[in-house]
Amino acid sequence: FFTPIFLIPVLETTMTTDLPVQRKEAFQGGRGHILLRPLYTPEQRHGFCNLYAQVTLEPGCEIGYHKHTKEAESYYVVEGSGIYNDNGTERRITKGDITYTPDGCSHGLYNDGTTNLVIIANIIPDQTA
């Protein structure tokens, strides 16, 4: 069972904007790098999610194909478009799309465009583990 993000109690009205942007090379074995900006600290997430961050993939960069174990992940596309590998099936995702990768499944994301691909990534732990 996973707790949907809308069930997380809102204890603060604003996100943390002063957290540093992290450049991660070959993230999950992918090409290039990602720019990861956490939106909340672990304390602000209260254990309800392992990650809640804005992730930027510059042209030609990717989040490598990887499997989730005892957690799920969702992406919300803020801007741009790219190729999303959904458990072995590739499809284009664009601004406004939402993806969901359940526990035990795999995914990856490649920016094949000429502009940045920006997503909000949310990793949700299995609350029964």
N, C-alpha and C positions, 0 to 999 in steps of 0.2 A: 504494500500500500504506500502510495506517495501522497504527500500533502500538496495540493495545488497551491500555486503562489498566492492566489487570492484569499486563501485561508490563513496566511501568515499574519499575525497581529501587527497592526500599524502602531508602533510605539514612538516613532519619530516622524515628523512631517517632511523632512528633506533628506536627500541622499548626501553622503559625504563626498565633497568635490575636491578635497585636498589630498586624496590618496594618489601616490605616484603612478604614472603610466609605466608598465613593465614591458620591455621588448623581449620576446621569447623567440629564439631562433629554432628552426626546424620543429615547431610545436607538434607534438604527437607524431613525429617523423615526417611532417609535411615540408613542402618546399618553402624557402624564404623564411619569413618571420611573421609574428602577429604583434600587435600593440594591445595590451590588456590593461584596462582601467577599472579596477574594482569600484563598484558603486556604494558598497556598504562594507564595514569592517566585520570580522567574524562575530564580534560582540553584538553588533546591530542586527545580524542575521539570526541570532538566538538559536542556532542549531537547525533551523528549518531549511537552510540551503547551504551547500558546500561552496557555491560560487554564485555571485550575481554581479556581472561585469559587462562593460561595453568592450567589444572586441573589434579591432579594425584590421582588415586584411587588405594590404595594398595590392595593386595589380600584380598577378603572377604568384601571389602568396597563398598558402593554404593551411588549414588545420588538417593534419593527416588522419587517415581512416583509423578509428580506434573503437574499442568495445567498452561499454559501461557495465560495471558489476556492482550490485547492491546500491545503484543510483540510477537516475534518469536525467536526461538533459533536454532543454528546450532552447531554441533560438528564435528571436524576433528580429526580422530584417528592418533596420532603421533606414539605410540607404544603400544604393547599389544593387548588384545582382551577382550571382555566381552559380556554380554547379555543386549541388548537394548530393552526396552519396548516402542514400538511405538504406542501410543494410544490404548494400550491393546493387541497388537500383539508383541510377543517376537521374536527376531532374533539376531544372532551373528554378531558383528561388529569387524573388525580387522584393522590393520595398513593400512592407506590410504583411509578408508571409510569416507564418509561424511553423516551426518544425518541432517534432517531439520524438525522442529516442528513448524507449523504455529500457528498463533493467534487462541485461542480457543481450542487447542489440548493439549494432555498430553504426557509425556514421563518420563523415568527413565533409569538408567544405573547401572549395577552390575558387578563387577570384580570377576568372578568365577574362575580365573586362579591362577597361582603361581608366576606371575611377575606383576610389576606395569602396570596399564592401564593409559596412558597419552593422554589427549585430549586437543584441543584448543576449548574453548567455546566462542560463540559470541551471545549475546542477542541483538536483533534489535528491537527498539521501533516502534510502529505503527506511522508513520509520519502523519497520518490523524487524530489522536486522539487529 
